[in-house]
Amino acid sequence: MTEVDIHIRRDGFTIRVNETFSGGITGIYGPSGAGKTSLLQAMAGLVMPQQGQISHQGRTLFDAATRFSEPVKKRNIGYVFQEGRLFPHMSVAENLRYGIPQSGPGPVGFDQAVDLLQLEPLLHRKPSSISGGEKQRTALGRALLSNPRMLLLDEPFTALDQQLRSAIIPFILGVHREANIPVWVVSHDLPDLLRLTNRLLLLKDGVCQGHGNYHELLEQESALSLLGHGPLLNGLEMEVRRSEPGKILLTGKGLELTSQSDGAGLKAGDRVRVGIAATDIALATGKVEGISIRNQVRGTLNSIREVDGQIVALVDAGQPMVVCLTREGMQALQLREGMPVWCLIKSVAVQLVREA
């Protein structure tokens, strides 16, 4: 459990956060200049709040009233900067070993980190000769080997193209599984965060606009006004029921979906995150016959909201699902809250996000 109650004033800008965080992965989301990085830096001890307290797992890290601030090194928090900040004169292996404390590695050792992050072919190379994604994996490994009690990732996707982003996300999921520690990930890209987690903290102009489950936040006007300006994605927790070439059957909380994603290496019982863009789901008032769409999921229309002329519908289909449609489409179907609907989803739109 992490408790944060702080005021930070920097260059005339004030950040106010008073929240309690559980374990797992938390996405810190908001526009540029919202205060996301300042929050991480305060947690790590790189920025000193003017007021408040910070505690992690019952241990006080900062208390303005008593003028106490635990030194950065003693906080034992792994911090991965946006640009990685690897030592240019060191090899990848030397950068990794630099993170190991004198007392020795924690639960994740050097060989395990190398294997987890697939760094074996890079160990003798310098940072100048590896890609942006490889640098981020190396920085992740160095932070992991420091045996942290918490991991903070500051805009880990910004310098990466879409292909590299898709590659680094499974590694973050794998690191979280192996280290079993809280992970905070800062990003202004909502779909990237939702491929990792549904737990979000929303920041705008230094003020928390919402904190909790993504689908529950969509029910709140203040949160929806921030979330609805970007592309919306459904991040679902599911299990592989059956995997065969060109077809994967997934189940989870009463929901069944078929995906055409590559299922190589997957077997029955494997847990996966599933990403479905809200714009890739169509609604119908009944099951549709004579159509090639393989996923037709029955649900209940819980709420309808409008953001910037876009209609955002929340459907309970066993798991909450967000659907984007036009006003014309809503009117043509005469949609209203509480009515039964069918979600139509092409199997090619059901994308798997797997741990590395």
C-alpha positions as CSV (number, residue, x, y, z in Angstrom):
1,M,0.0,0.0,0.0
2,T,1.3,3.4,-0.9
3,E,-0.1,6.6,0.5
4,V,0.6,10.0,-1.2
5,D,-0.7,13.3,0.1
6,I,1.4,16.1,-1.3
7,H,1.5,19.6,-2.7
8,I,4.3,20.5,-5.1
9,R,5.0,24.0,-6.3
10,R,7.3,24.3,-9.3
11,D,7.7,27.4,-11.5
12,G,4.4,28.7,-10.5
13,F,2.6,25.4,-11.1
14,T,1.0,23.5,-8.2
15,I,0.5,19.7,-8.1
16,R,-1.9,18.3,-5.5
17,V,-2.3,14.6,-5.1
18,N,-4.0,12.8,-2.1
19,E,-4.5,9.1,-3.0
20,T,-3.9,5.6,-1.7
21,F,-2.4,3.1,-4.2
22,S,-2.6,-0.6,-4.0
23,G,-0.2,-3.0,-5.6
24,G,-0.1,-4.1,-9.3
25,I,0.4,-1.8,-12.2
26,T,-1.0,1.8,-12.1
27,G,-1.1,4.0,-15.2
28,I,-0.5,7.7,-14.6
29,Y,-2.4,9.4,-17.4
30,G,-2.9,13.0,-18.5
31,P,-1.8,15.6,-21.1
32,S,1.7,17.0,-21.3
33,G,2.4,19.4,-18.4
34,A,-0.2,17.7,-16.1
35,G,2.3,16.9,-13.4
36,K,2.8,13.2,-14.1
37,T,6.6,13.2,-14.0
38,S,6.7,15.5,-11.0
39,L,4.6,12.9,-9.1
40,L,7.1,10.2,-9.9
41,Q,10.1,12.3,-9.0
42,A,8.5,13.2,-5.6
43,M,8.0,9.5,-5.0
44,A,11.6,8.7,-5.9
45,G,13.0,11.6,-3.8
46,L,14.2,13.6,-6.8
47,V,11.7,16.5,-6.1
48,M,10.8,17.8,-2.7
49,P,7.1,18.6,-2.0
50,Q,6.4,21.8,0.0
51,Q,3.6,20.1,2.0
52,G,2.4,16.6,2.8
53,Q,3.5,13.0,3.4
54,I,4.5,10.0,1.4
55,S,4.6,6.4,2.8
56,H,5.1,3.1,1.1
57,Q,4.3,-0.3,2.8
58,G,4.0,1.5,6.1
59,R,7.4,3.1,5.8
60,T,7.6,7.0,5.8
61,L,9.5,8.3,2.8
62,F,8.7,12.0,3.2
63,D,7.0,14.1,5.9
64,A,7.0,17.9,5.4
65,A,5.8,18.5,9.0
66,T,9.0,16.9,10.5
67,R,11.2,17.9,7.6
68,F,12.0,14.3,6.9
69,S,12.9,13.0,3.5
70,E,14.5,9.6,3.1
71,P,17.5,9.8,0.8
72,V,17.1,8.6,-2.8
73,K,19.3,5.6,-2.4
74,K,17.6,4.4,0.8
75,R,14.1,4.6,-0.8
76,N,15.0,1.5,-2.9
77,I,12.8,2.6,-5.8
78,G,13.7,1.7,-9.4
79,Y,13.3,4.6,-11.8
80,V,13.4,4.3,-15.5
81,F,13.7,7.6,-17.3
82,Q,12.1,8.4,-20.6
83,E,15.4,8.3,-22.4
84,G,16.8,5.3,-20.5
85,R,20.0,7.2,-19.3
86,L,22.4,4.3,-19.9
87,F,26.1,4.9,-19.3
88,P,27.5,5.3,-22.9
89,H,31.0,4.0,-22.1
90,M,29.6,0.8,-20.6
91,S,28.4,-2.3,-22.3
92,V,24.8,-3.5,-21.8
93,A,26.2,-6.1,-19.4
94,E,28.1,-3.5,-17.4
95,N,25.0,-1.2,-17.3
96,L,22.9,-4.1,-16.0
97,R,25.5,-5.0,-13.3
98,Y,25.7,-1.4,-12.2
99,G,22.2,-1.7,-10.8
100,I,23.1,-4.7,-8.5
101,P,23.5,-3.5,-4.9
102,Q,26.5,-4.4,-2.8
103,S,24.4,-6.8,-0.8
104,G,23.7,-8.7,-4.0
105,P,20.7,-9.1,-6.3
106,G,17.2,-9.6,-5.1
107,P,14.7,-12.3,-6.2
108,V,15.5,-11.6,-9.8
109,G,19.2,-12.4,-10.6
110,F,21.4,-11.3,-13.5
111,D,20.8,-14.4,-15.7
112,Q,17.1,-14.3,-15.0
113,A,16.8,-10.6,-16.0
114,V,18.8,-11.2,-19.1
115,D,16.6,-14.1,-20.1
116,L,13.3,-12.2,-19.2
117,L,14.2,-9.2,-21.2
118,Q,15.9,-11.1,-24.1
119,L,19.2,-9.2,-23.7
120,E,21.7,-12.1,-24.3
121,P,22.6,-11.0,-27.8
122,L,23.3,-7.4,-26.7
123,L,25.4,-8.0,-23.6
124,H,28.7,-6.9,-25.2
125,R,27.3,-4.0,-27.2
126,K,27.4,-0.3,-26.2
127,P,24.2,1.8,-26.0
128,S,25.1,3.7,-29.1
129,S,24.8,0.5,-31.2
130,I,21.4,-0.7,-30.0
131,S,17.8,0.4,-30.8
132,G,15.5,2.5,-28.7
133,G,13.5,-0.5,-27.6
134,E,16.7,-2.4,-26.6
135,K,17.9,0.6,-24.6
136,Q,14.6,0.6,-22.7
137,R,14.8,-3.1,-22.0
138,T,18.3,-2.6,-20.7
139,A,17.2,0.3,-18.5
140,L,14.4,-1.9,-17.2
141,G,16.8,-4.7,-16.4
142,R,19.2,-2.3,-14.6
143,A,16.3,-1.0,-12.4
144,L,15.0,-4.6,-11.8
145,L,18.4,-5.8,-10.7
146,S,18.6,-3.0,-8.0
147,N,16.1,-5.1,-6.1
148,P,13.5,-2.3,-5.8
149,R,10.4,-2.2,-3.6
150,M,8.7,-0.3,-6.4
151,L,9.3,0.5,-10.1
152,L,8.6,3.8,-11.7
153,L,8.5,4.1,-15.5
154,D,8.5,7.7,-16.8
155,E,7.1,7.9,-20.4
156,P,8.8,4.6,-21.5
157,F,7.0,4.6,-24.9
158,T,7.6,8.2,-26.1
159,A,10.8,7.6,-28.1
160,L,9.5,4.4,-29.6
161,D,7.6,3.8,-32.8
162,Q,4.4,1.7,-32.7
163,Q,6.2,-1.6,-33.4
164,L,8.7,-1.0,-30.6
165,R,5.9,0.0,-28.2
166,S,4.1,-3.2,-28.9
167,A,7.4,-5.0,-28.2
168,I,8.2,-3.3,-24.9
169,I,4.8,-3.8,-23.3
170,P,5.1,-7.6,-22.9
171,F,8.5,-7.0,-21.1
172,I,6.9,-4.6,-18.6
173,L,4.2,-7.2,-17.9
174,G,6.9,-9.9,-17.5
175,V,9.0,-7.7,-15.1
176,H,5.9,-7.1,-13.0
177,R,5.2,-10.8,-12.7
178,E,8.7,-11.7,-11.8
179,A,9.4,-8.9,-9.3
180,N,5.9,-8.9,-7.8
181,I,6.2,-5.2,-6.8
182,P,4.0,-2.1,-7.6
183,V,4.7,-0.5,-10.9
184,W,3.7,3.0,-11.9
185,V,3.8,3.9,-15.6
186,V,3.5,7.5,-16.8
187,S,2.2,8.1,-20.3
188,H,0.0,10.5,-22.3
189,D,-1.0,7.6,-24.6
190,L,-4.1,5.9,-23.2
191,P,-4.1,2.8,-25.4
192,D,-0.5,2.0,-24.3
193,L,-1.5,2.1,-20.7
194,L,-4.6,0.0,-21.2
195,R,-2.6,-2.7,-22.7
196,L,-0.8,-2.9,-19.4
197,T,-3.5,-2.2,-16.8
198,N,-7.1,-1.0,-16.2
199,R,-6.0,0.9,-13.0
200,L,-5.4,4.6,-13.8
201,L,-4.6,7.8,-12.0
202,L,-5.8,10.8,-14.1
203,L,-4.0,14.1,-13.8
204,K,-4.8,17.4,-15.4
205,D,-3.3,20.8,-14.5
206,G,-1.7,19.2,-11.4
207,V,-5.0,18.0,-10.0
208,C,-6.3,14.4,-9.8
209,Q,-9.3,13.9,-12.0
210,G,-10.0,10.3,-11.0
211,H,-8.3,7.2,-9.6
212,G,-9.5,3.6,-10.0
213,N,-10.7,1.2,-12.6
214,Y,-10.8,2.5,-16.2
215,H,-14.4,1.5,-16.9
216,E,-15.6,2.9,-13.6
217,L,-13.8,6.2,-14.4
218,L,-15.7,6.4,-17.7
219,E,-18.9,6.8,-15.6
220,Q,-17.5,10.0,-14.0
221,E,-18.0,13.2,-16.0
222,S,-14.7,14.8,-14.9
223,A,-12.8,11.7,-15.8
224,L,-14.6,11.0,-19.1
225,S,-13.9,14.6,-20.2
226,L,-10.2,13.7,-20.0
227,L,-10.3,10.1,-21.2
228,G,-12.7,10.8,-24.1
229,H,-10.4,13.1,-26.0
230,G,-8.2,10.3,-27.1
231,P,-8.7,6.8,-28.6
232,L,-10.4,4.4,-26.3
233,L,-9.4,0.8,-25.8
234,N,-10.9,-2.1,-24.0
235,G,-8.2,-3.9,-21.9
236,L,-9.7,-7.3,-20.8
237,E,-8.2,-10.0,-18.6
238,M,-8.9,-13.4,-20.3
239,E,-7.7,-17.0,-20.4
240,V,-6.9,-19.2,-23.4
241,R,-9.4,-22.0,-23.7
242,R,-8.1,-23.4,-26.9
243,S,-5.3,-22.4,-29.3
244,E,-4.8,-23.5,-32.9
245,P,-3.3,-22.0,-36.0
246,G,-5.3,-18.9,-37.0
247,K,-7.8,-19.2,-34.1
248,I,-7.7,-18.7,-30.4
249,L,-10.7,-19.2,-28.1
250,L,-10.6,-16.9,-25.0
251,T,-12.8,-16.9,-21.9
252,G,-13.1,-14.6,-18.9
253,K,-15.9,-13.7,-16.5
254,G,-18.7,-15.1,-18.7
255,L,-17.3,-13.6,-21.8
256,E,-16.1,-15.7,-24.8
257,L,-14.1,-14.3,-27.7
258,T,-12.3,-15.7,-30.8
259,S,-9.1,-14.0,-32.0
260,Q,-7.0,-14.4,-35.1
261,S,-3.9,-13.2,-33.4
262,D,-0.7,-15.4,-33.5
263,G,-1.2,-18.0,-30.9
264,A,2.3,-19.5,-31.1
265,G,3.4,-20.7,-27.7
266,L,0.0,-20.3,-26.1
267,K,-1.8,-23.2,-24.5
268,A,-5.0,-23.8,-22.6
269,G,-5.0,-22.0,-19.3
270,D,-2.6,-19.2,-20.2
271,R,-3.6,-15.8,-18.9
272,V,-3.5,-12.9,-21.4
273,R,-4.6,-9.3,-21.7
274,V,-6.8,-8.6,-24.7
275,G,-7.0,-5.2,-26.4
276,I,-10.0,-4.2,-28.5
277,A,-10.4,-0.6,-29.8
278,A,-13.7,0.9,-28.9
279,T,-14.2,1.9,-32.5
280,D,-13.8,-1.8,-33.6
281,I,-17.0,-2.8,-31.8
282,A,-20.4,-2.4,-33.5
283,L,-23.8,-2.6,-31.6
284,A,-26.9,-4.4,-32.7
285,T,-30.3,-4.8,-30.9
286,G,-30.3,-8.5,-31.7
287,K,-28.1,-11.3,-32.9
288,V,-27.2,-10.9,-36.5
289,E,-27.6,-13.8,-39.0
290,G,-25.8,-14.2,-42.3
291,I,-22.7,-12.2,-41.3
292,S,-19.0,-13.1,-41.2
293,I,-18.3,-11.4,-37.8
294,R,-17.4,-14.3,-35.5
295,N,-17.8,-12.6,-32.1
296,Q,-21.4,-11.6,-31.2
297,V,-21.6,-11.0,-27.5
298,R,-24.8,-10.2,-25.6
299,G,-24.8,-7.5,-23.0
300,T,-26.7,-4.7,-21.3
301,L,-26.3,-1.1,-22.2
302,N,-25.4,0.5,-18.9
303,S,-24.8,4.1,-19.9
304,I,-24.5,6.5,-22.8
305,R,-22.3,9.6,-22.8
306,E,-21.3,12.2,-25.4
307,V,-17.8,13.6,-25.7
308,D,-16.8,16.0,-28.5
309,G,-19.6,14.8,-30.6
310,Q,-18.7,11.1,-30.1
311,I,-21.1,8.8,-28.4
312,V,-19.4,6.6,-25.7
313,A,-21.5,3.6,-24.7
314,L,-20.7,1.3,-21.7
315,V,-21.9,-2.3,-22.0
316,D,-21.9,-5.0,-19.4
317,A,-21.0,-8.1,-21.3
318,G,-19.6,-10.1,-18.4
319,Q,-16.7,-7.8,-18.5
320,P,-17.3,-4.0,-19.0
321,M,-16.8,-2.9,-22.6
322,V,-16.6,0.6,-24.0
323,V,-18.0,1.2,-27.5
324,C,-17.7,4.3,-29.6
325,L,-20.4,5.1,-32.2
326,T,-22.0,8.1,-33.9
327,R,-25.1,10.0,-32.9
328,E,-26.8,8.8,-36.1
329,G,-26.1,5.2,-35.2
330,M,-27.4,5.7,-31.7
331,Q,-30.6,7.2,-33.0
332,A,-31.1,4.6,-35.7
333,L,-31.0,1.8,-33.1
334,Q,-33.0,3.9,-30.6
335,L,-30.5,3.0,-27.9
336,R,-31.4,3.7,-24.3
337,E,-29.8,2.8,-21.0
338,G,-30.8,-0.6,-19.6
339,M,-31.7,-2.2,-22.9
340,P,-30.1,-5.5,-24.1
341,V,-27.6,-5.1,-27.0
342,W,-25.2,-7.3,-29.0
343,C,-21.5,-6.3,-29.4
344,L,-20.2,-7.3,-32.8
345,I,-16.4,-7.8,-33.0
346,K,-14.3,-9.0,-35.8
347,S,-11.8,-11.7,-34.6
348,V,-9.0,-9.8,-36.2
349,A,-9.8,-6.9,-33.9
350,V,-9.2,-9.0,-30.8
351,Q,-5.5,-8.3,-30.2
352,L,-3.5,-10.3,-27.6
353,V,-1.0,-8.7,-25.3
354,R,1.3,-11.4,-23.9
355,E,4.0,-11.3,-21.2
356,A,7.5,-11.7,-22.6
